[in-house]
């Protein structure tokens, strides 16, 4: 049984309390697959380290990846009572343990307040990532289910964007 806590849009705020290491990954990502065993072993040691280890599947949680502004995979964050720092070190079990045990995270600059995952701006960014996922689903429905040509789908989105802009402009 895995000790890695799976986080999503409904429970992500758990990382605002206590000390966490959080990995953003995708199932198809080769680099993510390479560190999977080390991440699982790191989670097994989490109780001794006094942290909680979590992971977020960016393919299932686009809003959460937007909130953390994840642009590369895998991305790892350290969180301590709502203060976030991006982990950029080696992804071996030993280096992850040393990062926490020796408190090396204290030497890392925290994420700026306006870019913090709990800020209003990043809440808006999460909404944009949700919107992009919704648009992708509509496009897939139009082209896959209804059999509409891809370019017609693009034209529909173009016209919708234009009409919404005109409406908001009024």
C-alpha positions in Angstrom: 0.0 0.0 0.0 1.4 3.4 -1.0 2.0 6.1 1.6 1.9 8.8 -1.1 -1.2 10.9 -0.7 -3.0 11.6 -3.9 -4.1 15.2 -4.1 -6.7 16.9 -6.2 -8.8 20.0 -6.5 -11.0 19.0 -3.5 -8.2 18.3 -1.0 -5.2 20.2 -2.2 -5.5 22.7 0.7 -4.1 20.0 3.0 -0.7 21.1 1.9 -1.3 24.5 3.6 -0.7 22.8 7.0 2.4 20.9 8.1 5.4 20.0 6.0 4.9 18.4 2.6 6.8 17.3 -0.5 4.5 17.3 -3.5 5.2 15.8 -7.0 3.4 16.9 -10.1 3.5 14.1 -12.7 1.8 12.6 -15.7 1.4 8.8 -16.3 2.9 9.1 -19.8 6.0 11.1 -18.7 9.2 9.0 -18.9 11.1 11.2 -16.4 8.1 10.8 -13.9 8.2 7.1 -14.3 11.9 7.0 -13.6 11.5 8.7 -10.2 8.3 6.8 -9.2 10.2 4.1 -7.1 12.3 6.7 -5.3 9.2 8.8 -4.6 7.4 5.7 -3.2 10.4 4.9 -1.0 10.6 8.5 0.1 7.0 8.3 1.2 7.7 5.2 3.2 10.3 7.2 5.2 8.0 10.2 5.5 6.9 9.4 9.0 10.5 9.4 10.3 11.2 12.6 8.4 8.1 14.4 9.8 6.6 15.2 6.5 3.7 14.1 4.2 4.5 13.1 0.7 1.9 13.7 -2.0 1.4 13.6 -5.7 -0.8 15.2 -8.3 -1.6 13.8 -11.7 -1.7 16.8 -14.0 -3.7 15.0 -16.6 -6.5 14.6 -14.1 -6.1 17.9 -12.2 -5.4 20.7 -14.8 -6.7 23.3 -12.4 -4.3 22.3 -9.7 -1.3 22.2 -12.0 -2.4 25.7 -13.1 -2.6 26.8 -9.5 1.1 25.8 -9.0 2.0 27.0 -12.5 3.5 23.6 -13.5 5.2 23.9 -16.8 7.7 20.9 -16.7 7.4 17.4 -15.5 8.0 16.1 -13.0 7.8 19.2 -10.8 8.4 18.9 -7.0 7.5 21.4 -4.4 8.3 21.6 -0.7 5.6 23.2 1.5 5.9 24.2 5.1 2.7 25.7 6.6 1.6 27.2 3.3 5.1 28.5 2.3 6.1 26.9 -1.0 9.5 26.3 -2.4 10.3 24.6 -5.7 12.7 21.7 -5.3 15.3 21.6 -8.0 17.7 19.0 -6.6 18.5 15.5 -7.6 15.6 13.1 -7.4 17.3 10.2 -5.7 15.9 8.9 -2.4 19.0 10.0 -0.5 18.9 13.6 -1.8 15.2 14.0 -1.1 15.8 12.8 2.5 18.8 15.1 3.0 16.8 18.0 1.7 14.3 17.5 4.5 16.5 16.2 7.3 19.1 19.0 6.9 16.5 21.6 6.2 18.1 22.6 2.9 14.7 24.0 1.9 15.4 27.0 4.2 18.1 28.1 1.7 15.6 28.1 -1.2 13.7 31.3 -2.0 10.0 30.8 -1.3 7.5 31.3 -4.1 6.5 35.0 -4.2 3.2 35.8 -2.5 1.4 36.7 -5.7 2.5 33.4 -7.2 1.7 31.3 -4.2 -0.8 28.5 -5.0 -3.2 30.0 -2.3 -3.2 33.5 -3.8 -6.1 35.0 -5.7 -4.0 35.3 -8.9 -3.2 31.6 -8.9 -6.8 30.8 -8.2 -7.6 32.6 -11.4 -4.8 30.7 -13.2 -6.4 27.4 -12.0 -9.7 28.6 -13.6 -7.9 29.2 -16.9 -6.4 25.7 -16.9 -9.9 24.3 -16.2 -11.3 26.3 -19.1 -8.6 25.0 -21.4 -9.5 21.4 -20.4 -13.2 22.2 -21.0 -12.4 23.6 -24.4 -10.4 20.5 -25.3 -13.3 18.3 -24.3 -15.7 20.3 -26.5 -13.3 20.1 -29.4 -13.0 16.3 -28.9 -16.8 16.0 -28.7 -17.3 18.0 -31.9 -14.6 16.2 -33.9 -14.9 12.7 -32.4 -18.5 12.2 -31.4 -20.2 14.4 -34.0 -17.7 13.8 -36.7 -17.2 17.5 -37.5 -14.0 18.3 -39.4 -11.2 19.8 -37.2 -11.1 23.1 -39.2 -14.9 23.6 -38.7 -14.4 23.1 -35.0 -11.7 25.8 -35.0 -14.1 28.1 -36.9 -16.8 27.5 -34.3 -14.3 28.4 -31.5 -13.1 31.5 -33.5 -16.7 32.7 -34.0 -17.6 32.0 -30.3 -14.5 34.0 -29.2 -15.4 36.8 -31.5 -19.1 36.9 -30.4 -18.2 36.8 -26.7 -15.7 39.6 -27.2 -18.3 41.7 -29.0 -20.9 41.0 -26.4 -18.5 41.9 -23.5 -17.5 45.0 -25.4 -21.1 46.2 -25.5 
